[in-house]
Amino acid sequence: MKNLKFGNLNIVYTERTDGNQKIEKNRELVLKTFGFKKVHIPNQKHTNKVSFYKNEDIESDGLYTTYPNTPIGVLTADCMPIALFDRNTLSVVHAGWKGLFSGIIQNSLKNLDIKQTKAFILPSIKQCCYQVDQPFIEKLNIPNKYLRKDKNGIYLNLQKVAKDIILRYGIKYVYHIPLCTKCCDKLYSYRKGDFAERILTFAWFE
């Protein structure tokens, strides 16, 4: 696992050696490292909904909390985990293409003080490996600036889409870990064949 610290904010994402994080006992081992017994994870359904952490059973793909030392997180296997923090409120979202293009980042930011917010885009599938087709592009009306085309196909840059959405709100600090889940042997990836396995990305502030 990797533990990133930014002031009083902690962000952790797991690796293959930590095991499949859909399995509760594997999560418990990770949490024990940091002195926690529970991480709040939303009932993920590829929505654009963001819920207060105590409502984790409601279908949503993001949670937020105003309480310190209260870990919230998401499970992913290529989609983007994104953490947003304004010193008093923390939000963590699961941003696949469905949530990304239907407004999950915008919905998360409704709970934050934009002037104080910092954003963190954690490991996910990168443009090098995220191949899409023309009907997909036309359905979502994706601008060419987010696409790379070569003889093998068309590739979408989800991270750039996310970053541009965040920047449009005037948020100046966007930290991006440039790891591709499919390329990196240390991480699970759905497109690499890890259909049942998941990475846990979670965060808390002190």
C-alpha positions as a Markdown table, in Angstrom:
| # | Residue | x | y | z |
|---|---|---|---|---|
| 1 | Met | 0.0 | 0.0 | 0.0 |
| 2 | Lys | 1.0 | 3.6 | -0.5 |
| 3 | Asn | 0.4 | 6.3 | 2.2 |
| 4 | Leu | 0.4 | 9.9 | 1.0 |
| 5 | Lys | 0.4 | 12.7 | 3.5 |
| 6 | Phe | -0.5 | 16.3 | 2.6 |
| 7 | Gly | -0.5 | 18.4 | 5.8 |
| 8 | Asn | -3.3 | 16.9 | 8.0 |
| 9 | Leu | -4.7 | 14.9 | 5.1 |
| 10 | Asn | -3.8 | 11.2 | 4.6 |
| 11 | Ile | -4.6 | 9.3 | 1.4 |
| 12 | Val | -3.9 | 5.5 | 1.1 |
| 13 | Tyr | -4.3 | 3.3 | -1.9 |
| 14 | Thr | -3.7 | -0.5 | -1.8 |
| 15 | Glu | -1.6 | -2.7 | -4.1 |
| 16 | Arg | -1.8 | -6.4 | -5.2 |
| 17 | Thr | 0.2 | -7.4 | -2.1 |
| 18 | Asp | -2.6 | -6.1 | 0.1 |
| 19 | Gly | -5.1 | -8.5 | -1.5 |
| 20 | Asn | -8.5 | -8.0 | -3.0 |
| 21 | Gln | -10.1 | -5.2 | -1.0 |
| 22 | Lys | -13.6 | -6.4 | -1.8 |
| 23 | Ile | -12.9 | -9.0 | 0.9 |
| 24 | Glu | -13.5 | -7.5 | 4.4 |
| 25 | Lys | -10.7 | -9.3 | 6.2 |
| 26 | Asn | -8.2 | -7.8 | 3.7 |
| 27 | Arg | -9.5 | -4.4 | 4.4 |
| 28 | Glu | -9.3 | -4.9 | 8.1 |
| 29 | Leu | -5.6 | -5.7 | 7.8 |
| 30 | Val | -5.0 | -2.5 | 5.8 |
| 31 | Leu | -7.0 | -0.4 | 8.3 |
| 32 | Lys | -5.2 | -1.9 | 11.3 |
| 33 | Thr | -2.0 | -0.5 | 10.0 |
| 34 | Phe | -3.4 | 3.0 | 10.6 |
| 35 | Gly | -5.3 | 2.2 | 13.8 |
| 36 | Phe | -8.8 | 2.1 | 12.2 |
| 37 | Lys | -11.5 | -0.6 | 12.5 |
| 38 | Lys | -13.7 | 0.7 | 9.7 |
| 39 | Val | -13.7 | 2.5 | 6.4 |
| 40 | His | -16.9 | 3.9 | 5.0 |
| 41 | Ile | -17.4 | 2.9 | 1.4 |
| 42 | Pro | -20.4 | 3.9 | -0.7 |
| 43 | Asn | -22.8 | 1.4 | -2.3 |
| 44 | Gln | -21.2 | 1.9 | -5.8 |
| 45 | Lys | -23.4 | 1.7 | -8.9 |
| 46 | His | -21.6 | 4.0 | -11.3 |
| 47 | Thr | -23.9 | 6.9 | -10.4 |
| 48 | Asn | -23.1 | 10.6 | -10.0 |
| 49 | Lys | -24.4 | 10.7 | -6.5 |
| 50 | Val | -22.4 | 11.7 | -3.4 |
| 51 | Ser | -23.7 | 11.0 | 0.1 |
| 52 | Phe | -22.8 | 11.9 | 3.7 |
| 53 | Tyr | -20.6 | 9.1 | 5.1 |
| 54 | Lys | -23.3 | 7.9 | 7.5 |
| 55 | Asn | -25.6 | 7.1 | 4.5 |
| 56 | Glu | -23.1 | 4.7 | 2.9 |
| 57 | Asp | -25.9 | 2.1 | 2.2 |
| 58 | Ile | -27.6 | 4.5 | -0.2 |
| 59 | Glu | -26.6 | 3.9 | -3.8 |
| 60 | Ser | -23.9 | 6.5 | -4.6 |
| 61 | Asp | -20.4 | 6.7 | -5.8 |
| 62 | Gly | -18.9 | 9.1 | -3.4 |
| 63 | Leu | -19.0 | 10.0 | 0.3 |
| 64 | Tyr | -18.1 | 13.1 | 2.2 |
| 65 | Thr | -17.4 | 13.8 | 5.9 |
| 66 | Thr | -16.8 | 16.7 | 8.1 |
| 67 | Tyr | -15.4 | 14.6 | 10.9 |
| 68 | Pro | -11.6 | 14.1 | 11.5 |
| 69 | Asn | -10.2 | 10.6 | 11.7 |
| 70 | Thr | -13.1 | 9.2 | 9.8 |
| 71 | Pro | -11.8 | 7.2 | 6.9 |
| 72 | Ile | -13.9 | 7.2 | 3.7 |
| 73 | Gly | -13.0 | 5.5 | 0.5 |
| 74 | Val | -13.9 | 3.8 | -2.8 |
| 75 | Leu | -13.2 | 0.5 | -4.5 |
| 76 | Thr | -11.8 | 0.6 | -8.1 |
| 77 | Ala | -10.2 | -1.6 | -10.7 |
| 78 | Asp | -9.5 | 1.1 | -13.4 |
| 79 | Cys | -11.9 | 3.9 | -12.6 |
| 80 | Met | -10.6 | 7.1 | -11.0 |
| 81 | Pro | -10.6 | 7.5 | -7.2 |
| 82 | Ile | -10.6 | 11.3 | -6.6 |
| 83 | Ala | -10.2 | 12.9 | -3.2 |
| 84 | Leu | -11.3 | 16.5 | -2.6 |
| 85 | Phe | -10.4 | 18.4 | 0.6 |
| 86 | Asp | -11.0 | 21.9 | 1.9 |
| 87 | Arg | -9.5 | 21.7 | 5.4 |
| 88 | Asn | -12.9 | 21.0 | 7.1 |
| 89 | Thr | -14.7 | 18.6 | 4.6 |
| 90 | Leu | -13.3 | 15.6 | 2.8 |
| 91 | Ser | -14.9 | 13.8 | -0.2 |
| 92 | Val | -13.8 | 10.7 | -2.0 |
| 93 | Val | -15.5 | 9.6 | -5.2 |
| 94 | His | -15.4 | 6.7 | -7.6 |
| 95 | Ala | -15.3 | 8.4 | -11.1 |
| 96 | Gly | -15.8 | 5.9 | -13.9 |
| 97 | Trp | -16.8 | 7.3 | -17.3 |
| 98 | Lys | -20.5 | 7.2 | -16.4 |
| 99 | Gly | -20.1 | 9.2 | -13.2 |
| 100 | Leu | -17.5 | 11.5 | -14.7 |
| 101 | Phe | -19.6 | 12.6 | -17.6 |
| 102 | Ser | -22.8 | 12.8 | -15.6 |
| 103 | Gly | -21.3 | 15.2 | -13.0 |
| 104 | Ile | -20.0 | 13.3 | -9.9 |
| 105 | Ile | -17.1 | 15.7 | -9.5 |
| 106 | Gln | -19.5 | 18.7 | -9.7 |
| 107 | Asn | -21.9 | 17.1 | -7.2 |
| 108 | Ser | -19.0 | 16.4 | -4.8 |
| 109 | Leu | -17.8 | 20.0 | -4.9 |
| 110 | Lys | -21.2 | 21.2 | -3.7 |
| 111 | Asn | -20.2 | 20.1 | -0.2 |
| 112 | Leu | -16.9 | 21.9 | -0.3 |
| 113 | Asp | -15.5 | 25.5 | 0.1 |
| 114 | Ile | -14.1 | 25.9 | -3.5 |
| 115 | Lys | -11.6 | 28.5 | -2.5 |
| 116 | Gln | -9.9 | 26.2 | 0.0 |
| 117 | Thr | -10.3 | 22.9 | -2.0 |
| 118 | Lys | -7.4 | 20.7 | -3.2 |
| 119 | Ala | -7.9 | 17.8 | -5.5 |
| 120 | Phe | -6.1 | 14.5 | -5.7 |
| 121 | Ile | -6.5 | 12.1 | -8.7 |
| 122 | Leu | -5.3 | 8.6 | -7.6 |
| 123 | Pro | -4.1 | 5.7 | -9.8 |
| 124 | Ser | -6.5 | 4.7 | -12.6 |
| 125 | Ile | -6.4 | 3.5 | -16.2 |
| 126 | Lys | -4.5 | 6.1 | -18.4 |
| 127 | Gln | -4.9 | 7.1 | -22.0 |
| 128 | Cys | -2.2 | 4.7 | -23.0 |
| 129 | Cys | -4.6 | 1.8 | -22.3 |
| 130 | Tyr | -8.1 | 3.2 | -22.2 |
| 131 | Gln | -9.4 | 2.4 | -25.7 |
| 132 | Val | -12.9 | 3.5 | -26.7 |
| 133 | Asp | -14.9 | 3.4 | -30.0 |
| 134 | Gln | -16.5 | 6.1 | -32.2 |
| 135 | Pro | -20.1 | 5.4 | -31.0 |
| 136 | Phe | -18.9 | 5.9 | -27.4 |
| 137 | Ile | -17.3 | 9.3 | -28.3 |
| 138 | Glu | -20.3 | 10.5 | -30.3 |
| 139 | Lys | -22.8 | 9.4 | -27.5 |
| 140 | Leu | -20.9 | 11.5 | -24.9 |
| 141 | Asn | -19.8 | 14.3 | -27.4 |
| 142 | Ile | -16.2 | 14.0 | -26.2 |
| 143 | Pro | -13.9 | 16.8 | -27.6 |
| 144 | Asn | -10.8 | 15.7 | -29.6 |
| 145 | Lys | -8.5 | 17.3 | -27.1 |
| 146 | Tyr | -9.2 | 14.3 | -24.8 |
| 147 | Leu | -8.5 | 11.7 | -27.4 |
| 148 | Arg | -5.5 | 10.2 | -29.0 |
| 149 | Lys | -5.9 | 8.3 | -32.3 |
| 150 | Asp | -3.5 | 5.9 | -34.0 |
| 151 | Lys | -3.7 | 2.8 | -36.2 |
| 152 | Asn | -4.8 | 0.7 | -33.3 |
| 153 | Gly | -7.7 | 2.8 | -32.2 |
| 154 | Ile | -8.9 | 5.7 | -30.1 |
| 155 | Tyr | -7.8 | 6.3 | -26.6 |
| 156 | Leu | -9.5 | 8.5 | -24.0 |
| 157 | Asn | -7.7 | 10.6 | -21.3 |
| 158 | Leu | -10.1 | 10.4 | -18.3 |
| 159 | Gln | -7.7 | 12.2 | -16.0 |
| 160 | Lys | -7.5 | 15.3 | -18.3 |
| 161 | Val | -11.3 | 15.4 | -18.4 |
| 162 | Ala | -11.4 | 15.2 | -14.6 |
| 163 | Lys | -8.7 | 17.8 | -14.2 |
| 164 | Asp | -10.3 | 20.3 | -16.5 |
| 165 | Ile | -13.6 | 20.0 | -14.7 |
| 166 | Ile | -11.8 | 20.7 | -11.4 |
| 167 | Leu | -9.9 | 23.6 | -12.8 |
| 168 | Arg | -13.0 | 25.2 | -14.2 |
| 169 | Tyr | -14.2 | 25.7 | -10.6 |
| 170 | Gly | -11.1 | 27.7 | -9.9 |
| 171 | Ile | -9.4 | 25.0 | -7.9 |
| 172 | Lys | -5.6 | 25.6 | -8.3 |
| 173 | Tyr | -4.1 | 22.6 | -6.6 |
| 174 | Val | -4.7 | 19.3 | -8.5 |
| 175 | Tyr | -2.3 | 16.5 | -7.6 |
| 176 | His | -2.2 | 13.6 | -10.0 |
| 177 | Ile | -0.4 | 10.3 | -9.5 |
| 178 | Pro | 0.6 | 9.3 | -13.0 |
| 179 | Leu | 0.2 | 5.5 | -12.6 |
| 180 | Cys | -1.8 | 3.4 | -15.0 |
| 181 | Thr | -3.6 | 0.6 | -13.3 |
| 182 | Lys | -3.3 | -1.6 | -16.5 |
| 183 | Cys | 0.4 | -0.9 | -17.0 |
| 184 | Cys | 1.5 | -1.2 | -13.4 |
| 185 | Asp | 2.0 | -4.8 | -12.3 |
| 186 | Lys | 1.5 | -3.7 | -8.6 |
| 187 | Leu | -2.1 | -2.7 | -9.2 |
| 188 | Tyr | -5.4 | -4.5 | -10.1 |
| 189 | Ser | -7.0 | -3.7 | -13.4 |
| 190 | Tyr | -10.3 | -4.8 | -14.8 |
| 191 | Arg | -9.0 | -4.5 | -18.3 |
| 192 | Lys | -6.0 | -6.6 | -17.4 |
| 193 | Gly | -8.3 | -9.4 | -16.3 |
| 194 | Asp | -8.8 | -8.6 | -12.6 |
| 195 | Phe | -12.6 | -8.8 | -12.9 |
| 196 | Ala | -13.3 | -9.6 | -9.2 |
| 197 | Glu | -10.4 | -7.8 | -7.5 |
| 198 | Arg | -10.5 | -4.2 | -6.3 |
| 199 | Ile | -8.1 | -1.5 | -5.1 |
| 200 | Leu | -9.1 | 0.4 | -2.0 |
| 201 | Thr | -8.4 | 4.1 | -2.0 |
| 202 | Phe | -9.3 | 5.9 | 1.3 |
| 203 | Ala | -8.6 | 9.1 | 3.1 |
| 204 | Trp | -9.0 | 10.9 | 6.3 |
| 205 | Phe | -8.0 | 14.2 | 7.9 |
| 206 | Glu | -6.6 | 14.7 | 11.4 |
